[in-house]
């Protein structure tokens, strides 16, 4: 979801691929109309300027596009599609996984990964087996640097999901009290 990252042609869009899967004239505006809505670099486009009005009734958030999409989904104000290319059922899992942060001392709080909010929106195959191994401790090379450069969580977060600027949204676990040195 970065400019220049994927080559997309109008023939593909018109055939219902990529953005054309939704921008078909029924689900969202057609790729054959209002060219300046997409080809708008440096232009003022009135249709896009009103996005804040369309999103204004959704639960607010301090980061990203200022919408708390997870809360909007919990309130049933939106219903995300399971996939751009097909419908299908989701395998919603409620498991929460604590990912320990051990590479640095002092360490930031551990991360709580909520499967529920993710699997209510995307299929398991979106993340498994790539980029995430399914076994506990199966991603030892994961780091914030890799996430910030678009790997692991960064494949979505900072692109199509909330940005990484709100550290404690993920690093949410209580920090253990430091162990006191025993006197000899």
C-alpha positions in Angstrom: 0.0 0.0 0.0 2.9 2.4 -0.7 3.1 4.4 -3.9 5.2 2.6 -6.5 5.2 -0.6 -4.6 2.9 -2.5 -6.9 2.3 -2.0 -10.6 -1.4 -1.7 -11.3 -2.8 -1.1 -14.8 -6.2 0.2 -15.8 -6.9 -3.1 -17.6 -6.4 -4.9 -14.3 -8.7 -2.5 -12.5 -11.3 -2.7 -15.2 -11.2 -6.5 -14.9 -12.0 -6.3 -11.2 -8.5 -6.8 -9.9 -6.7 -4.9 -7.1 -8.7 -1.6 -6.4 -11.1 -2.6 -9.1 -12.4 -5.4 -6.9 -14.4 -2.8 -4.9 -14.2 0.2 -7.3 -16.7 -1.4 -9.7 -19.4 1.3 -9.8 -21.6 -0.6 -7.4 -19.5 -1.1 -4.2 -17.6 2.1 -4.7 -17.1 4.6 -7.5 -15.9 3.1 -10.7 -12.2 3.2 -11.9 -13.5 4.6 -15.2 -15.1 7.8 -13.7 -13.8 10.7 -11.7 -10.2 10.1 -12.7 -8.9 12.9 -10.4 -10.2 11.1 -7.3 -7.1 8.8 -7.6 -4.9 10.7 -9.9 -4.9 13.7 -7.6 -1.3 14.4 -6.6 -1.0 18.1 -6.2 -4.7 18.7 -7.0 -7.5 19.8 -4.7 -10.3 17.2 -5.1 -13.6 18.1 -3.7 -15.0 14.5 -3.4 -12.1 13.5 -1.2 -12.1 16.7 0.9 -15.3 15.6 2.6 -14.0 12.4 4.0 -13.8 13.8 7.5 -17.6 14.4 7.3 -18.2 10.8 6.2 -16.0 9.5 9.1 -17.1 12.1 11.7 -19.7 9.9 13.3 -17.4 7.0 13.9 -15.5 6.5 17.2 -12.6 8.9 17.4 -8.9 8.0 17.8 -5.9 10.3 18.2 -3.8 8.6 15.5 -3.9 7.8 11.9 -7.1 8.9 10.1 -8.6 9.7 13.5 -11.0 6.8 13.5 -10.9 3.9 15.9 -11.9 1.2 13.4 -11.8 -1.7 15.9 -14.3 0.2 18.1 -16.5 1.0 15.1 -16.6 -2.7 14.4 -17.4 -3.6 18.0 -20.3 -1.1 17.9 -21.4 -2.7 14.6 -21.1 0.7 12.9 -19.1 -1.0 10.1 -18.8 -4.5 8.7 -15.5 -5.2 7.0 -15.4 -7.6 4.1 -13.5 -10.8 4.7 -11.5 -10.4 1.6 -11.3 -8.1 -1.4 -11.6 -11.1 -3.8 -14.1 -13.4 -2.1 -16.5 -13.4 0.8 -16.4 -16.5 3.0 -16.6 -17.0 6.7 -14.0 -15.9 9.2 -12.5 -18.2 11.8 -12.8 -15.8 14.7 -10.5 -16.7 17.5 -10.6 -15.0 20.9 -7.1 -16.0 22.0 -4.9 -13.3 23.3 -1.2 -13.8 23.1 1.4 -12.1 25.2 4.6 -11.5 23.3 7.4 -10.8 25.7 9.8 -8.0 25.0 13.1 -9.2 26.2 15.7 -7.8 23.8 16.3 -4.6 25.8 16.9 -3.7 29.4 15.0 -1.9 30.7 12.3 -3.5 28.5 9.2 -1.7 27.4 5.9 -3.4 28.4 5.2 -6.8 26.8 2.8 -6.8 23.8 -0.7 -8.2 24.0 -1.8 -9.5 20.6 -5.6 -9.7 20.5 -6.6 -12.4 17.9 -10.3 -11.6 18.3 -10.2 -8.1 16.7 -7.8 -9.3 13.9 -9.7 -12.5 13.0 -13.0 -10.6 13.0 -11.6 -8.7 10.1 -9.2 -10.8 8.2 -8.6 -14.5 7.4 -6.0 -16.5 9.4 -4.2 -17.2 6.1 -3.5 -13.4 5.8 -0.8 -13.8 8.6 -0.2 -17.6 8.8 2.1 -19.2 8.0 3.7 -16.0 6.6 4.8 -13.6 8.1 4.0 -15.2 11.4 4.9 -18.8 12.5 2.0 -20.2 14.5 4.1 -21.8 17.3 5.0 -19.9 20.5 8.3 -18.2 20.2 8.3 -19.0 16.4 9.2 -15.4 15.4 12.5 -14.7 17.3 13.8 -12.3 14.6 10.7 -10.0 14.9 11.7 -6.5 16.1 10.3 -3.0 16.1 12.8 -2.0 13.4 11.5 -4.8 11.2 7.9 -3.9 12.0 8.6 -0.2 11.2 10.1 -1.1 7.9 7.0 -3.1 6.8 7.6 -6.6 8.1 5.4 -8.6 10.5 2.8 -6.3 12.0 4.1 -3.5 9.7 2.6 -5.2 6.7 -0.7 -3.7 7.7 -0.1 -1.3 10.6 1.0 2.0 9.4 -0.5 1.2 5.9 -4.1 0.0 6.2 -4.4 -0.3 10.0 -3.7 2.1 12.8 -0.1 3.6 12.7 2.7 2.6 15.0 2.9 6.0 16.8 0.7 4.9 19.7 3.3 2.6 21.4 1.2 1.6 24.4 -1.7 0.4 22.2 0.3 -2.7 21.7 2.8 -2.6 24.5 0.0 -2.8 27.0 1.0 -5.4 29.6 1.8 -4.4 33.1 5.5 -3.9 33.7 6.8 -6.2 36.4 8.3 -4.7 39.4 12.2 -4.7 39.3 13.7 -7.4 41.4 15.6 -6.1 44.3 19.2 -7.1 44.7 19.6 -9.4 47.7 22.0 -8.3 50.3 24.8 -10.7 51.1 
